[in-house]
Structures are given as structure tokens and as C-alpha cells.
Amino acid sequence: MNTQSITKLTRSGSEISENKRFVQIYERENRCDIPQSAWRPLTNNYHLQTWKEIPMDKSPLEIALYPMLIYELRPKTIIELGADTGGSAVWLADQLKLFDIEGLVYSVDIDLSLLDEKAKVEPKIKFWEGDCNQIDVVWSPTLLSKLAHPWLILEDVHVNLVGILDYFHHNGLQSGDYLIIEDTNKALWEEWSDWEDREFIERMGCKLDLVKTWFMNHHDEYLIDTYYQDMFGYNGSKNWNSIFKKV
């Protein structure tokens, strides 16, 4: 990571030191400065959002935050769990090109039939089909050992979360790598409690609890980066207490 990561400016213009920027998960609250009622209009039109005319399921907050993190981290490898149509992978690859980063995006999904044709020909992306319930089959230790660091892992599959965290923890994550668990915002799922897929809503509402339990057991190995986590107010993101740096 470059020297610009040592200090950052807060929204008031004062510097935030490294030891205040990175905190352990037990220091954090499960709350958000953005009102719960705001999440429906922020996420209601995901189906209309595109990148290069490819559907891209990212909130405006992540679209603002991730390029800043990518520019600072300069990841050689971005691992995206959940490819869908490939729009977000193309967007991530374009950030690498924009910032002149010699990295690649590796994007996996259980069903690649949904991929847009334009995504398939992007040279900085490698897509493959696999079930993250069998994460060891999708990402073999041999494959992971060949991927250059630093890594940025984006978990967006919403299955086998504990298994995924355990696997990458024991197979590849190194000091300085980043791991982001998406869609852990409890207020978001409470706001969408009337959605017809009740099982999905209930499962997503429990995702932050799984994150907290796992990272409490590894609290001295992964720290939350509050600079990005709280850029738009405390937990002002779809991803509450879920932007981690490996120590």
C-alpha cells in the first residue's frame, strides 16, 4: 500500500491517524447514520442501473467508495464472488485500467448463462462457473497461491459465508489485503421486509450477525477501515462493519 494510506483527511478537514482509522469489530455498533426510510429509494431501481449498458447491482455509495479504495490499495487481484450479468466485474476492471493498475478481476457465479456478451470479451476479467457452497472446488489452494497480492475480495453471493471466510483465511489472505462483505445493512433488509421472498430477506437480515461472530473470533487479524466504512456517516453503506483489512 502506498504512503498515502498512513493518514487521511476526515470530512471536517482534520487528519485521521492510522491507529484511529483501523479498529476492531468489537468497537463498532450495529447502526447507521442514514435513516432506514432512505434505503428503499436508494435501492429501488437497481434493475435500471447499468455500466456500459450491462446491468450492475451496486448502490451509489459503493460506486463512490470502491474506486477510492482501489486507487489506494492498487490491488493486483480482485476476487468477485457473484458475477450475475458481469456488469460489476466490467466496472471493476475499468477502475484498474483507469488507475493504470496491472491487475485482474476474477469473477465467479453458479450460473454464467446470465453474462452479457460484452463482459465475456473484457481482457482484464476471468469468469468461471462454480458453486460457492463448495468454495474449495471453485478456488483451489493451488490457484489462489498463484494470484498476485494485494487482493481485494468482494463477497456478494450470500451463501456459505462462514465457509468462505474460513477458506480464504486459511488459503491466501495476506497482510494488507482487503475483504468486503456486501449487503450486511440490517436497516436495508428491515425496510424491504415486505418483499415476497421471505426466506431471502430473513437470511440477509442475519448476515451481519454471522460477520460479527466470525470476525470477533479473529479480531486481532482483521481490522475495519473506518475511513471507507464511515465516509458517508457511521456505517453509511449497504455494508455495515464489513470493510476489513488483513493485519
C-alpha positions in Angstrom: 0.0 0.0 0.0 1.3 3.5 -0.8 2.3 6.1 1.8 -0.9 8.0 1.3 -2.6 5.3 3.5 -0.8 6.5 6.6 -3.0 9.4 7.2 -6.3 10.6 5.7 -8.4 13.7 6.0 -11.8 13.5 7.8 -14.8 15.3 6.4 -14.0 18.2 8.7 -10.5 18.5 7.2 -8.5 17.2 10.1 -6.2 14.2 9.8 -7.3 10.7 10.9 -4.3 8.7 12.1 -3.6 5.1 11.2 -4.4 3.8 14.7 -7.7 5.6 14.7 -8.6 4.7 11.2 -8.4 0.9 11.7 -10.5 -0.6 14.6 -11.5 -4.0 15.8 -15.0 -5.1 15.2 -16.0 -5.2 18.9 -15.5 -1.4 19.0 -18.3 -1.0 16.4 -22.1 -0.6 16.8 -24.8 -2.1 14.6 -26.3 1.1 13.5 -26.2 3.6 10.6 -26.5 7.4 10.3 -28.5 7.1 7.1 -32.3 6.8 8.1 -33.9 3.4 7.4 -36.5 5.0 5.2 -33.8 6.2 2.8 -32.8 2.7 1.7 -35.8 1.9 -0.3 -35.4 4.9 -2.8 -31.6 4.3 -2.8 -32.1 0.6 -3.9 -35.5 0.5 -5.6 -34.2 1.0 -9.1 -31.3 -1.4 -9.2 -32.7 -3.1 -12.3 -32.3 0.2 -14.2 -28.6 0.7 -13.2 -26.1 -0.2 -15.9 -22.4 0.1 -16.7 -21.7 0.2 -20.5 -25.3 -0.9 -20.9 -24.7 -4.0 -18.7 -26.8 -4.3 -15.5 -24.8 -3.6 -12.4 -26.1 -4.3 -8.9 -24.2 -1.7 -6.8 -25.5 1.1 -4.7 -24.4 4.7 -5.3 -22.5 4.6 -2.1 -20.3 1.6 -3.1 -19.9 3.2 -6.6 -18.4 6.2 -4.8 -16.3 4.3 -2.3 -14.8 1.4 -4.2 -12.8 3.5 -6.7 -11.1 5.4 -3.9 -10.1 2.1 -2.2 -8.9 0.6 -5.4 -6.8 3.6 -6.2 -5.2 3.5 -2.7 -4.8 -0.3 -2.4 -3.8 -0.8 -6.1 -4.9 -4.5 -6.0 -3.2 -6.9 -8.3 -6.1 -9.3 -7.8 -9.8 -8.5 -7.4 -11.9 -11.6 -6.5 -15.6 -11.1 -7.0 -18.0 -13.7 -5.6 -21.2 -13.3 -7.6 -20.8 -12.3 -11.2 -24.5 -12.1 -12.3 -24.5 -10.3 -15.7 -20.9 -9.3 -15.4 -21.6 -5.5 -15.1 -19.8 -5.0 -11.8 -16.8 -7.0 -13.0 -16.5 -4.8 -16.1 -16.8 -1.7 -13.8 -14.1 -3.1 -11.5 -11.8 -3.9 -14.5 -12.4 -0.4 -15.8 -11.2 1.1 -12.5 -8.0 -0.9 -12.8 -7.5 0.4 -16.3 -8.4 4.0 -15.3 -5.8 3.9 -12.5 -3.1 2.1 -14.6 -3.1 -0.9 -12.2 -1.7 -4.1 -13.5 -4.3 -6.3 -12.0 -7.0 -8.8 -13.0 -10.6 -9.4 -11.9 -11.6 -13.0 -11.1 -15.4 -13.3 -11.1 -17.3 -16.5 -10.3 -21.0 -17.4 -10.3 -23.0 -20.6 -10.2 -24.7 -19.7 -13.5 -22.7 -17.9 -16.2 -25.5 -18.1 -18.7 -26.6 -14.6 -17.4 -23.3 -13.0 -18.5 -23.6 -10.1 -21.0 -21.7 -10.7 -24.2 -19.7 -7.5 -23.7 -18.5 -8.7 -20.4 -17.2 -12.0 -21.8 -14.7 -10.3 -24.0 -13.2 -8.0 -21.4 -9.4 -8.9 -21.3 -8.9 -8.0 -17.6 -11.6 -10.3 -16.3 -11.6 -14.1 -15.9 -15.0 -15.6 -15.4 -15.8 -19.1 -14.4 -18.7 -21.1 -13.2 -18.8 -22.6 -9.8 -20.8 -23.1 -6.6 -19.5 -21.1 -3.6 -21.1 -23.7 -1.3 -18.1 -25.7 -2.5 -15.6 -22.9 -2.2 -12.6 -25.3 -2.2 -13.6 -26.6 -5.6 -14.2 -23.2 -7.1 -10.9 -21.8 -5.7 -8.2 -24.4 -5.2 -5.3 -23.6 -3.0 -3.0 -24.0 -6.0 -4.9 -21.5 -7.9 -5.0 -19.0 -5.1 -1.3 -19.4 -4.4 -0.6 -18.1 -7.9 -2.7 -14.9 -7.6 -0.7 -11.7 -7.0 -1.2 -9.5 -4.0 -2.6 -7.3 -2.7 -6.1 -8.8 -3.0 -9.5 -7.2 -2.8 -12.2 -9.8 -2.2 -15.8 -8.8 -2.7 -18.3 -11.3 -1.3 -21.7 -10.9 -2.9 -23.1 -14.4 -3.2 -24.9 -14.6 0.2 -24.3 -18.3 0.7 -21.8 -20.3 2.8 -20.4 -17.1 4.3 -18.7 -18.7 7.3 -17.2 -21.4 5.0 -16.0 -18.7 2.5 -14.4 -16.7 5.3 -12.7 -19.7 6.8 -11.4 -20.8 3.4 -9.8 -17.6 2.3 -8.4 -17.0 5.8 -6.5 -20.3 5.6 -5.8 -20.1 1.8 -4.2 -16.9 0.6 -5.2 -13.8 2.5 -2.1 -11.8 3.5 -1.3 -8.7 5.5 -2.6 -5.7 3.6 -5.3 -7.5 1.6 -8.9 -6.2 1.8 -12.1 -8.2 2.3 -15.6 -6.7 1.9 -18.8 -8.5 2.9 -21.6 -6.9 1.0 -25.3 -6.3 1.9 -24.9 -6.6 5.7 -27.1 -3.5 6.3 -29.8 -4.5 8.7 -31.9 -1.4 8.1 -31.9 -2.1 4.4 -33.5 -5.5 4.9 -35.9 -4.3 7.5 -37.1 -1.6 5.0 -37.6 -4.4 2.4 -39.4 -6.7 4.9 -42.5 -6.7 2.7 -40.6 -8.3 -0.2 -42.2 -11.5 -1.4 -39.1 -13.7 -1.0 -39.3 -14.0 2.8 -36.6 -16.6 3.1 -34.1 -14.4 1.3 -35.0 -11.3 3.5 -34.7 -13.3 6.7 -31.3 -14.8 5.6 -29.9 -11.4 4.6 -31.1 -9.9 7.9 -28.9 -12.4 9.7 -25.8 -11.8 7.6 -24.3 -9.1 9.8 -24.6 -11.4 12.8 -22.5 -14.1 11.0 -19.9 -11.4 10.1 -19.7 -10.2 13.7 -19.4 -13.7 15.2 -16.6 -14.7 12.7 -14.6 -11.6 13.0 -14.9 -11.4 16.8 -13.0 -14.7 16.8 -10.4 -13.1 14.5 -10.5 -9.6 15.9 -6.7 -9.2 16.1 -6.2 -10.4 12.5 -8.7 -8.2 10.6 -9.5 -4.5 11.2 -12.4 -2.4 10.0 -11.2 0.6 7.8 -13.4 3.4 9.2 -12.2 5.8 6.6 -14.2 4.0 3.9 -16.7 2.4 6.3 -17.9 5.8 7.6 -17.3 8.0 4.6 -21.0 8.9 4.4 -21.7 8.8 8.1 -21.4 6.0 10.5 -21.9 2.8 8.5 -23.2 4.9 5.7 -23.2 2.0 3.2 -25.0 -1.2 2.3 -22.1 -2.9 4.1 -22.2 -2.4 7.8 -19.0 -3.0 9.7 -17.8 -5.1 6.7 -14.8 -3.4 5.1 -11.8 -5.3 6.5 -8.1 -5.0 6.1 -5.9 -8.1 7.0 -3.4 -7.2 9.6 
